[in-house]
Amino acid sequence: MFWVITYDAEMKVRTIIEIARGTYAGVMVNLPALFSAILASGCDRFMVAHNHPSDNPRPTAADKKLTASIMDQANALGLYFENHFIVTPSGKFTDFAAAGLMVPAPYHSDGRSAAAASHEEDLCPD
């Protein structure tokens, strides 16, 4: 299974949405469906999680590629993608940010993501 968790600036969870169900061998994540769910939540901050029924929390090449694709799209939309977790039935997990497998986009002091602030600055010349 693959979930998206959205939350507000005060780190209050607003939605937990199952985006996809897979098989023992993998899950196909539809990025337009993922981002539609995030945008419909009204939140600009999110993380994703999925399970590895094999009990091996090690990210696959496909997991890493998906994370990079989500990060690219989130940056383009001015959304803050905080983390990606892989969880297993026995409680093992991988935290992508802590493992150095992704670098979340920084926030400005006013809470906007760097991508959103950059886009707004482009739209609002002095």
JOKA-V846190 format. One record per pair of residues at least 12 apart in sequence whose C-alpha atoms are under 8 Angstrom apart, sorted by sequence separation. I is the first residue (numbers start at 1). J is the second residue. D is the distance in Angstrom with one decimal. If there is no record, write none. Layout:
i:j:d
I:J:D
I:J:D
This chain:
i:j:d
4:16:5.8
5:17:6.5
83:95:7.1
84:96:5.4
3:16:6.7
4:17:5.4
83:96:6.2
84:97:7.2
3:17:5.4
4:18:6.6
19:33:7.2
83:97:5.7
3:18:4.4
4:19:6.9
19:34:6.3
82:97:7.7
2:18:5.9
3:19:5.4
1:18:7.1
2:19:5.6
3:20:7.2
67:84:7.2
1:19:7.7
2:20:5.2
1:20:5.7
2:21:6.4
83:102:7.7
1:21:4.4
17:37:7.6
1:22:5.9
83:104:7.1
82:104:5.3
81:104:6.0
82:105:7.6
80:104:7.2
81:105:7.1
2:27:7.5
80:105:6.2
1:27:7.0
15:41:6.8
2:29:7.5
14:41:7.2
59:86:7.4
24:52:7.8
58:86:7.9
14:43:7.8
24:53:6.4
57:86:5.9
4:34:7.4
24:54:7.5
57:87:6.3
75:105:7.4
57:88:6.3
6:38:6.6
56:88:6.8
46:79:7.9
55:88:4.8
71:104:7.9
80:113:6.0
4:38:7.6
44:78:7.6
45:79:6.1
46:80:6.4
47:81:5.7
52:86:6.7
54:88:7.3
55:89:6.0
68:102:7.6
79:113:6.5
6:41:7.1
8:43:5.8
44:79:4.8
45:80:4.7
46:81:5.3
47:82:5.3
48:83:6.5
49:84:5.5
50:85:6.5
51:86:5.4
52:87:6.2
53:88:5.9
55:90:6.6
57:92:6.2
59:94:7.5
67:102:7.5
78:113:6.2
7:43:6.0
8:44:7.3
9:45:7.6
44:80:5.9
45:81:6.1
46:82:6.0
47:83:4.8
48:84:4.8
49:85:4.5
50:86:5.1
51:87:4.8
52:88:5.2
53:89:6.3
56:92:7.7
57:93:5.3
58:94:6.8
78:114:7.4
79:115:7.5
6:43:6.2
7:44:7.6
8:45:6.5
45:82:7.0
46:83:7.6
47:84:5.8
48:85:6.4
49:86:5.7
50:87:6.3
51:88:5.6
52:89:7.7
55:92:7.3
57:94:5.7
64:101:7.4
78:115:4.8
79:116:7.1
6:44:7.5
7:45:5.7
49:87:7.3
51:89:7.9
77:115:7.6
78:116:4.0
6:45:5.8
7:46:6.1
31:70:7.4
76:115:6.9
77:116:7.3
78:117:7.8
6:46:4.3
75:115:5.6
5:46:5.5
6:47:6.7
75:116:7.9
78:119:7.7
4:46:6.8
5:47:5.4
4:47:5.9
5:48:6.1
4:48:4.4
3:48:5.6
4:49:6.5
2:48:7.3
3:49:5.3
2:49:5.8
3:50:6.2
2:50:4.3
1:50:5.5
2:51:7.0
1:51:5.9
9:111:7.1
